[in-house]
Amino acid sequence: MPTPSKTAVARKRAKTSARSGPDAGPEQKAPAIGDTQRLLRHWRDAVPNDRMAHLVKDATRALVRSLQTRLARHDVSFGHWTFLRILWERDGLTQRELSREAGVMEPTTFTALKAMESRGYIVRRQLAGNRRKVHIFLTLRGRALKRTLVPLAEAVNRAAVRGVTPADIAATRRTLMSMLVNLARDELRSLQETYSKAKTRDGR
């Protein structure tokens, strides 16, 4: 019976070691391709001329993912970051105001605030003169997070525009601002049309 070569034995040991490592599952697989890499492949190879809305959405998705990764190292979720960032600028908002600023539903805000309160980031208080409204205030711990977390967001921005010229960055900002202006006008026009139709229907 032939004796296995040293090379064959080494290969077998390497495979066995890979399968039996501390993080190995039933089947050892190559690392999955990153979500942002899939987005990049989509835009470079699949549909490079897809609609602008999709490009903006995917760029935002990649930025969020990059920040999420950094925030996770400090045990802060992206949802908490969203509310912290608003409160750093305007402390003492109500839950409804926070929801509007963050662009999320109030139940989502309620759940996030409950978790943030348990972590010692915020406190909820009723102000004298209006006991119905509950206002959200940062604690010293919540306020101190700004020094740690804002540099992470700045690092993401630097990573995103690495190799992009200042002129191109300025042009991108102008383009995105123009898009916001156009969409705000479009939204206003749509609301006015809806209001006019409602008045006509009601005979007013």
C-alpha positions in Angstrom: 0.0 0.0 0.0 1.6 3.3 -1.0 2.5 5.8 1.7 0.9 9.2 1.4 3.4 11.9 0.5 4.3 14.6 3.0 2.5 17.2 0.8 -0.7 15.2 0.8 -0.6 14.7 4.6 0.1 18.4 5.1 -2.9 19.3 3.0 -5.1 16.9 4.9 -4.0 18.4 8.2 -4.6 21.9 7.0 -8.2 21.0 5.9 -8.9 19.3 9.2 -7.5 22.2 11.2 -9.6 24.7 9.2 -12.8 22.6 9.8 -12.1 22.2 13.6 -11.2 25.8 14.4 -12.9 27.6 17.3 -15.3 29.4 15.0 -15.9 26.6 12.5 -19.4 25.6 11.7 -20.7 22.4 10.1 -19.0 23.5 6.8 -16.1 25.8 6.6 -16.8 28.4 3.9 -14.9 31.3 2.5 -15.7 34.7 4.0 -18.9 36.2 2.6 -18.5 39.1 0.3 -19.4 42.4 2.0 -22.7 44.2 1.5 -20.9 47.3 0.2 -18.9 45.1 -2.2 -22.1 43.7 -3.6 -23.4 47.3 -4.1 -20.2 48.2 -5.9 -20.4 45.2 -8.2 -24.1 46.1 -9.0 -23.1 49.7 -10.1 -19.9 48.8 -11.9 -20.9 45.6 -13.7 -24.6 45.0 -13.6 -26.5 48.3 -14.1 -24.1 51.2 -14.1 -26.8 53.5 -15.5 -29.5 52.6 -13.0 -31.7 55.5 -11.7 -30.2 58.3 -9.6 -32.6 57.5 -6.7 -31.1 54.0 -6.4 -27.5 55.3 -6.5 -28.2 57.8 -3.7 -30.0 55.1 -1.6 -27.1 52.7 -2.0 -24.5 55.3 -1.2 -26.5 56.2 1.9 -26.7 52.5 2.8 -22.9 52.1 2.4 -22.3 55.2 4.6 -24.7 53.9 7.3 -23.1 50.4 7.2 -19.6 52.0 7.6 -20.7 54.0 10.6 -22.6 51.1 12.2 -19.4 49.1 12.2 -17.6 51.8 14.1 -20.4 52.5 16.5 -20.7 48.8 17.3 -17.2 48.9 18.8 -18.5 51.3 21.4 -21.7 49.3 21.9 -23.9 52.1 20.4 -26.5 51.2 17.8 -27.2 53.4 14.7 -30.7 54.1 15.9 -29.4 55.5 19.2 -26.8 57.5 17.3 -29.6 59.1 15.2 -31.4 60.4 18.3 -28.2 61.3 20.1 -27.1 63.5 17.2 -30.4 65.4 17.2 -30.3 65.9 21.0 -26.7 67.1 20.9 -28.0 70.0 18.8 -31.5 70.5 20.4 -31.8 69.0 23.9 -35.2 68.8 25.6 -37.3 67.9 22.5 -40.5 65.9 23.0 -40.9 62.4 21.7 -43.1 63.6 18.8 -40.5 66.3 17.9 -37.7 63.7 18.0 -39.7 61.3 15.8 -40.3 64.1 13.2 -36.6 65.1 13.2 -35.4 61.5 12.8 -38.1 60.7 10.2 -39.4 57.6 12.1 -42.7 56.6 13.7 -43.4 57.4 17.4 -43.5 53.7 18.5 -40.0 53.3 17.1 -38.8 56.4 18.9 -40.5 55.2 22.2 -38.7 51.8 22.0 -35.3 53.5 21.3 -35.7 56.0 24.0 -36.6 53.3 26.5 -33.4 51.5 25.7 -31.3 54.7 25.8 -32.8 55.6 29.2 -31.8 52.2 30.6 -28.2 52.8 29.3 -28.1 56.1 31.1 -28.0 58.3 27.9 -31.2 60.2 28.5 -33.9 61.1 31.1 -37.5 61.9 30.4 -39.1 64.8 32.3 -42.4 66.7 32.4 -42.0 70.4 32.4 -43.9 72.7 34.7 -47.0 74.2 33.0 -47.5 71.3 30.6 -47.7 67.9 32.3 -49.0 66.2 29.2 -45.8 66.5 27.2 -42.7 64.5 28.1 -39.4 66.1 27.1 -36.1 64.2 26.5 -32.9 65.4 28.0 -29.4 64.1 27.7 -27.5 62.9 30.8 -23.9 63.8 31.3 -23.1 60.3 29.9 -25.2 60.9 26.8 -23.6 64.3 26.3 -20.1 63.0 26.8 -20.6 60.4 24.0 -20.4 63.2 21.5 -16.6 63.5 21.9 -16.3 59.8 21.2 -18.9 59.2 18.4 -18.7 62.4 16.3 -15.1 61.6 15.2 -16.3 58.2 14.0 -18.8 59.9 11.7 -16.1 62.2 10.5 -13.9 59.3 9.8 -16.6 57.7 7.6 -17.0 60.9 5.7 -13.2 61.1 5.1 -13.2 57.4 3.9 -16.1 58.1 1.6 -14.4 61.0 -0.3 -10.9 59.6 -0.2 -9.3 60.4 -3.6 -12.2 62.7 -4.7 -11.1 66.2 -5.6 -12.5 69.2 -3.6 -14.1 70.5 -6.8 -15.9 67.2 -7.3 -17.0 67.2 -3.6 -18.4 70.7 -4.0 -20.2 69.7 -7.2 -21.7 66.7 -5.5 -23.0 68.9 -2.7 -24.5 71.4 -5.1 -26.2 68.6 -7.1 -27.7 67.0 -4.0 -28.9 70.3 -2.7 -30.5 71.0 -6.0 -32.2 67.6 -5.9 -33.5 68.4 -2.4 -34.9 71.8 -3.6 -36.6 70.2 -6.6 -38.1 67.4 -4.5 -39.3 69.9 -1.8 -41.0 71.8 -4.6 -42.5 68.6 -6.0 -43.8 67.6 -2.6 -45.4 71.0 -2.1 -47.0 70.9 -5.5 -48.4 67.5 -4.8 -49.8 68.6 -1.4 -51.4 71.6 -3.0 -53.0 69.5 -5.7 -54.3 67.0 -3.1 -55.8 69.9 -1.0 -57.4 71.5 -4.1 -59.0 68.1 -5.1 -60.3 67.7 -1.6 -61.9 71.2 -1.6 -63.5 70.5 -5.0 -64.9 67.1 -3.8 -66.3 68.7 -0.6 -67.8 71.6 -2.6 -65.9 74.2 -0.7 
